[in-house]
């Protein structure tokens, strides 16, 4: 395993831990939003199942790729946030 793979694995674990903590402390509005998305997800799957196979594949691919892009953007922003924090601390003379 090279340095890049170790770095990515460490960042992934930090992100997952942060998200797990966040989900434990959601305010009522945020919890309601997660609940609504869960319900809509079930409904969306039912709607997709009624479509012809080719259209099912198009929608499934779209949702999977959209989620993958969102995950990559989240990872990028997590790392960029850490870099920005270090840069700010250096400018403030704290590092």
Secondary structure, 3 states (H helix, E strand, C coil): CCHHHHHHHHHHHHHHHHHHHHHHCCCHHHHHHHHHHHHHHHHHHHHHHCCCHHHHHHHHHHHHHHHHHHHHHHHHHHHHHHHHHHHHHHHCCCC
